[in-house]
Amino acid sequence: MQSNSEQVLFGLRFSSLTMLKQNSVGLRMGQVSKVVEVEGLEIYCSICKDAAKDLSLSNTGGSESWFNSHSVGDKSEHIVEPFNVSLSLLGTSHQNLSKMRM
């Protein structure tokens, strides 16, 4: 049974994220193609105590320490077991960001 001070949280974790630039051959002018590779992607669910008091990670030093201090029980439950995924993204570029100066 869930008490008033416990909340069910859903989240994503991953061990590595890499963005690769694709070859522009075959793309129309102004199009940009990228491949994003995610390793060890986990989708999980966990019951956390006192989560409603502070869902912000800004004052805690990171998500892992926040999760460990608020979780109930030994660990979170995987909704989907860890897996690797590769995403291909295609978009338009109105200006070349590499030439911009700050």
Order of alpha helices (4+ residues) and beta strands (2+ residues): beta-beta-beta-alpha-beta
